[in-house]
Amino acid sequence: MTFVETSKLRLFGRAWLTLFVAMLVSVAASMLQAAEAKDLKGVALIVGQSRYEHIAALPNPANDARDMAKMLTDLGFDARNVTDRDASKLKRDLERFVEDAEGADVALIYYSGHGIEAGGENYLVPVDADVSSLKDADQALVPISAVIDELKKTVPVTIVLLDACRTNPFPSSAVVRRAPTASAEPIGAGGLEPVRGARALGNEPAADASLGTVIGFAAEPGRPALDGAAGENSPYAAALLRHLAAMKGTEFGSVMRMVTEEVYLDTKAKQRPWVNESLRRLLYFGVAPLEPTGDDGLITGERRQLLLTISELPDPKRAQVELASLQQGVPLDALYGVLRALGTEKIPEDPTDLRKVLDAQAERLKKMMSERAALRTDDPEIKRLVASADKAIGQGAIATARKFLDDAVGRVEATNDTVDQAEELIKQKRIADAEIYAKRADASALVFDYGRGAAEHRRARDRDRASRRGRADLSRFAGCVRTCERRSQLGRRPEQSRQRAVEDRRTRERPEALERGGGGDACHAGKAPARQGSPRLGFLAEQSWPRALCALRT
């Protein structure tokens, strides 16, 4: 008894010791995780220039700036949003931002508005700029390279996102002088150029404490960018808003590649952003806004992987996909999604083989898109799943689309028993309806209304066919229809033709009746006395009533 009690005490002590060690390990792990997950301190300046006074106004930069400011705030940045700034205010905003950024881990500038390039320098265009501003550009416009150089002196990571590659707002013959006495430089015809100071560093020793710089352009160097539909976001801003949230678990360089390919797909290959990156370390952000959930979350997750896959495809293969999309009239996103579903290692290297794959899958996509309108279902869950599958295919999320359709099939199979029961009830009702129509047809024949009888038998036949009954029943209704139709047509003949038909029929039936001894089947030999002086009534009385009885017997 004592041994048992001692054993219990020992076991109790060991349990407490194990629990205490586990608690220590848990606390240590939590402290380590908290240290590793220390959030970066980020500051951001967002500029949106829409209401230009002397050059073409832009409808969307104010929207872009507002939405970007909210998103960056959600990401944990101390974000400040300014709009429609003239030269003096814009320069003061930037100077203040450089001062406020000191001590931060990351400084981010997002600019949406007009921008030009001349002599290797990129200029932000204030809302009060006009042609005369080009004569003293360093004062009347805002050169961006000087701002970047100042930020690099105090901030480890500098990120500048320039959604400013719109077409040149000034006359094509205009030139730019940095100062009134400086040499004239032509304005770049297609947008901004790589910014000085953002060159790749390679193995060169660092001249400062900076961990690197990221300069993001809305379009490739020398190419203009699209502003988007009025009242919406530009394609570049829309892509940033959609994918910067992925920075919670994805390295920043990968996020920018997602943004690049998103704009490329959204503009149908008309615009492709460009990133000049010189980061010495992988950059992650510890805070992120809520990600999409449900169907949209699944689609967005696969699409992000698709964008990274596209970023690794060589230009010749891109060109083939773009050509197939244009010729076949299918979404570019969906064709890239097909290639990702195939697997990058299985994509044919031979251009002819790749074209065959793309053409075959494009035909399938066209067929699926053409059949969308054919879907008829009153099940809201199936409607939702099919709609989500269509959306996923349009976004290139082919595997996710298949999952949605798998769920839809599961829903169909789960309701099969209920559907079968409903079909059986409908079948029995159609059979009963057919019998009612047949009885009314027989009643019509009894009053010599063969036209109505034929119509009723036809309806009975149609009901019977809808119930998928046997061919014997169908032939029964079909025979009655033919009989009533013949009688109806015969009853509408002219008097002379009708009388001749009566005589012909009597001639044909008399030998048969004599052979049977006059006691044959009433359906063939039975007659009723004719009324004198009325050939029509006599004909009906003598010839029509046996068929009515035949219909009843049938």
Secondary structure, DSSP 8 states (H G I E B T S, - for coil): -HHHHHHHHHHHHHHHHHHHHHHHHHHHHHHHHHHHT----EEEEEEE----SSS---SSHHHHHHHHHHHHHHTTEEEEEEES--HHHHHHHHHHHHHHTTT-SEEEEEEES-EEEETTEEEE--TT--GGGGGGHHHHSEEHHHHHHHHHHH-SEEEEEEE------S-TT-EE-SSTTS--EEB-TTS----TT----TT---SSS--EEEEEESSSTT------STTS--HHHHHHHHHGGGGGTS-HHHHHHHHHHHHHHHTTTS---EEEE--SS----S-------HHHHHHHHHHHHHHHHHHTS-HHHHHHHHHHHHHHT--HHHHHHHHHHH-GGGS-SSHHHHHHHHHHHHHHHHHHHHTGGG-----HHHHHHHHHHHHHHHTT-HHHHHHHHHHHHHHHHHTHHHHHHHHHHHHHHHHHHHHHHHHHHHHHHHTT-HHHHHHHHHHHHHHHHHTT--HHHHHHHHHHHHHHHHHHHHHTS-HHHHHHHHHHHHHHHHHHHHHTTT---HHHH------TT-HHHHHHHHHTHHHHHHHHH-
